[in-house]
Amino acid sequence: MISTDVLIIGAGLLGCFTARNLTEYDIDVIVLEKEDDVCRGISKANTGIIYSGYDHKPGSEKHKLCVQANEAFDRLCHELEVPFRRPGSLMISYGPKGDAVIARKYRDGIEGGVQGLSLLNGSEAEAMEPALAKGITSALYSSETGTVDPWELCIAAYENARENGAQFVFGCCVTGIKRKDGGFIAETQGDTFFAKTVVNAAGLSSDVIREMSEKPLIRLFPTAADYIVLDRSAGSIVDHVIFHEGEDGKGLTLVPTVDGNLLIGPTNREASEGETKACDMRTDCSGLELLKALCEEIVPDADLSKQIRTFGSLRPNPYFVSLCDGDVIKREDNIKDIRITEENGLFSLIGIKTPGLTFSNELGKAVADMAAAYAGKTEPNTDFDPHRKAIIRVRDLSEEERADLICSDSAYGEVVCPCMDVTKAEILQAVKRGAHDFESVKRRTGAGFGKCQGSRCRRRIMDIIAKGE
Ligand SMILES: Cc1cc2nc3c(=O)[nH]c(=O)nc-3n(C[C@H](O)[C@H](O)[C@H](O)COP(=O)(O)OP(=O)(O)OC[C@H]3O[C@@H](n4cnc5c(N)ncnc54)[C@H](O)[C@@H]3O)c2cc1C
């Protein structure tokens, strides 16, 4: 049996940031992840927006954490060397219902102290974004909205937590949790673990994990989301993140990503039983067709033939449930705010939806502090270093910088992924840091994310992984 002070279940954004924050203490931390790498759940399949906070009710935990996280995001990305941009956002409407939503969000934002908000009329908004369909009736501009690649952030948090002493075990699915000797025994298909404290950050399975040792209280009833990604050649059609508030409740979000692509989505549709049970994040034709139709209406000149990929996601919608004659009954009130449930050393993060990416470090810190206190391990780790060195991105360098690097290592001169301009040296760096398949190299270097989606570089990357050179 392997013993530790804190066991974290799940290596998504919340598990990795909880681990990172726990390593600020002199404490043993083990993270168990059922997949073979970090960031294989919702954390890789979201909109990548760093929200400014006007979307949430002033006074709510979501609002407080979001505003705090937005302010701290430049520092976080500086420490972890993660690319981050603040293009700002425009929420637009084309009629009275949307205008009312915008006016309410503006009021909430101002009341909640959100910086950089202004209400615009239609012509002001159209001047800022000429590609949007004419007829905008009002808009809310938020200068502090940002974008990030969620997997880059998650990988950075993981690497930093690991460098500071957290251990990660991959391919390790927790199948049972029992209370024993003032702590917990966690069973997996392989080893058994004992911990004084457990942090349940299992995303779409966090309700299942909690119920391994507790009575039903909160269950997740996911809905599905679809996304379309356009190639970088079509990415600059808008400069800001656009939130379209549709009159019929259906809206469109457009995100110019940090890599220069245009992300279109998400939809919000019923998830089939198959999708929900298997946590299967697939797309659906009806969802993609809806996105295309909305896109043609809102940004008529967007070139949808430049689509390079689609992806799906699942929203972990939390609802209170009650037990009635052994049956679990879903209560009407879905849980809007975030909550960390604490049950004698079991801390559960259930149903953390948007803006969970934005405040992943802050929520991770809150739960880390609680878990460390429960484990009685609050002495600081005097060796803690918040900085992580990123893999050098050759595509961001000047010709001179590039030439210098090639002189020091010729692998910087071999371009393996021509679409994203990724070199052999970057792929070798990713492998050295634990990437073991095409997907994990792709998330660490950007190779395979371009126009051909890896059809030109996949074989060569697999070869480099196999040979290690
Ligand atoms: C459609 C959508 C769009 C979003 N857009 C945004 C956005 O633009 N901005 C924003 O701020 N937030 C956004 N969010 C919210 C954000 O993505 C989530 O809050 C965040 O990713 C949650 O991370 P997590 O760590 O809880 O979950 P996950 O990333 O799903 O991680 C949970 C991990 O637990 C593992 N696991 C599960 N069961 C077990 C087990 N039994 N044993 C071991 N491991 C297990 C899984 O494999 C997974 O890796 C969005 C969410 C959705 C659904």
The ligand as a Gaussian input file, in Angstrom:
#p B3LYP/6-31G(d) Opt

LIG

0 1
 C      -18.163000      23.390000     -23.030000
 C      -17.326000      24.044000     -21.970000
 C      -16.716000      25.270000     -22.209000
 C      -15.973000      25.899000     -21.203000
 N      -15.365000      27.076000     -21.479000
 C      -14.679000      27.712000     -20.499000
 C      -14.035000      28.946000     -20.766000
 O      -14.022000      29.460000     -21.881000
 N      -13.423000      29.582000     -19.719000
 C      -13.430000      29.080000     -18.459000
 O      -12.931000      29.734000     -17.562000
 N      -13.965000      27.860000     -18.211000
 C      -14.573000      27.156000     -19.186000
 N      -15.112000      25.932000     -18.949000
 C      -14.929000      25.310000     -17.626000
 C      -13.606000      24.540000     -17.511000
 O      -13.285000      23.893000     -18.713000
 C      -13.734000      23.495000     -16.388000
 O      -14.192000      24.121000     -15.226000
 C      -12.414000      22.832000     -16.077000
 O      -11.783000      22.338000     -17.223000
 C      -12.710000      21.672000     -15.143000
 O      -11.572000      20.928000     -14.971000
 P      -11.571000      19.618000     -14.091000
 O      -10.183000      19.420000     -13.661000
 O      -12.636000      19.706000     -13.039000
 O      -12.120000      18.459000     -15.040000
 P      -11.380000      17.525000     -16.110000
 O      -10.500000      18.265000     -16.992000
 O      -12.466000      16.731000     -16.779000
 O      -10.474000      16.574000     -15.235000
 C      -10.970000      15.478000     -14.503000
 C       -9.972000      14.348000     -14.646000
 O      -10.348000      13.278000     -13.759000
 C      -10.025000      12.066000     -14.383000
 N      -10.791000      10.980000     -13.752000
 C      -12.134000      10.791000     -13.824000
 N      -12.475000       9.682000     -13.143000
 C      -11.337000       9.177000     -12.613000
 C      -11.049000       8.037000     -11.818000
 N      -12.014000       7.192000     -11.416000
 N       -9.755000       7.799000     -11.455000
 C       -8.764000       8.641000     -11.854000
 N       -8.988000       9.733000     -12.633000
 C      -10.260000      10.000000     -12.996000
 C      -10.407000      12.322000     -15.843000
 O       -9.764000      11.402000     -16.720000
 C       -9.944000      13.759000     -16.038000
 O       -8.640000      13.831000     -16.557000
 C      -15.845000      25.275000     -19.933000
 C      -16.440000      24.033000     -19.700000
 C      -17.166000      23.418000     -20.697000
 C      -17.800000      22.078000     -20.425000

